[in-house]
Amino acid sequence: MNQTLLVAIITGLCTAIPCIISTIFTNNTREAIQSERLSNMSIKIDDLSTKVDKLADFDKRISLLEQELEIINKKLERSTS
């Protein structure tokens, strides 16, 4: 009976240990991949933020140009009338 119990324990350990090692390795790999993806996502968000800032600045310039164009049109209307 003792031999059977010992064989069962050894067999269980021989099965469990590689499974635990494989699980730890897989988790570490997934964490590394997720960390890299998060880093890439942060870079992309920074790039998008820069583009949005440029578009906001462009919108301000267009607004100023429209105001200046309106002033010029009014001056032209006055000079032709």
C-alpha positions in Angstrom: 0.0 0.0 0.0 2.8 2.4 0.8 4.4 1.8 -2.6 1.1 2.5 -4.4 0.7 5.7 -2.5 4.3 6.8 -3.2 3.9 6.0 -6.9 0.6 8.0 -7.0 2.3 11.0 -5.4 5.3 10.9 -7.7 3.0 10.5 -10.7 0.9 13.4 -9.6 4.0 15.6 -9.0 5.4 14.6 -12.4 2.1 15.8 -14.0 1.5 18.9 -11.9 5.0 20.4 -12.0 5.3 20.7 -15.8 1.7 22.0 -15.9 2.5 24.7 -13.3 5.7 25.7 -15.2 3.8 25.9 -18.5 1.1 28.1 -16.9 3.7 30.5 -15.4 5.5 30.7 -18.7 2.3 31.4 -20.6 1.2 34.1 -18.2 4.6 35.8 -18.4 4.4 35.7 -22.2 0.9 37.2 -22.2 1.9 39.9 -19.8 4.8 40.9 -22.0 2.6 41.0 -25.1 0.0 43.1 -23.2 2.6 45.4 -21.9 4.0 45.9 -25.5 0.5 46.5 -26.9 -0.3 49.0 -24.1 3.0 50.8 -24.9 2.1 51.0 -28.6 -1.4 52.2 -27.7 0.0 55.0 -25.6 2.2 56.1 -28.5 -0.8 56.0 -30.9 -2.8 58.1 -28.4 -0.1 60.6 -28.2 0.1 60.8 -32.0 -3.6 61.3 -32.2 -3.6 64.0 -29.5 -1.0 65.9 -31.5 -3.1 65.6 -34.6 -6.2 66.8 -32.8 -4.2 69.8 -31.4 -3.1 70.7 -35.0 -6.7 70.4 -36.2 -7.9 72.7 -33.4 -5.2 75.2 -34.3 -6.3 74.9 -38.0 -9.9 75.6 -37.0 -8.9 78.8 -35.2 -7.0 80.0 -38.2 -9.9 79.3 -40.5 -12.2 81.2 -38.2 -9.8 84.2 -38.3 -9.6 84.0 -42.1 -13.4 84.0 -42.3 -13.5 87.1 -40.1 -10.9 88.9 -42.2 -12.7 87.9 -45.4 -15.9 89.3 -44.1 -14.2 92.6 -43.2 -12.6 92.7 -46.7 -16.0 92.0 -48.3 -17.6 94.8 -46.3 -14.8 97.3 -47.4 -15.2 96.2 -51.0 -19.0 96.8 -50.8 -18.5 100.3 -49.3 -16.0 101.2 -52.0 -18.2 100.1 -54.8 -21.3 101.8 -53.6 
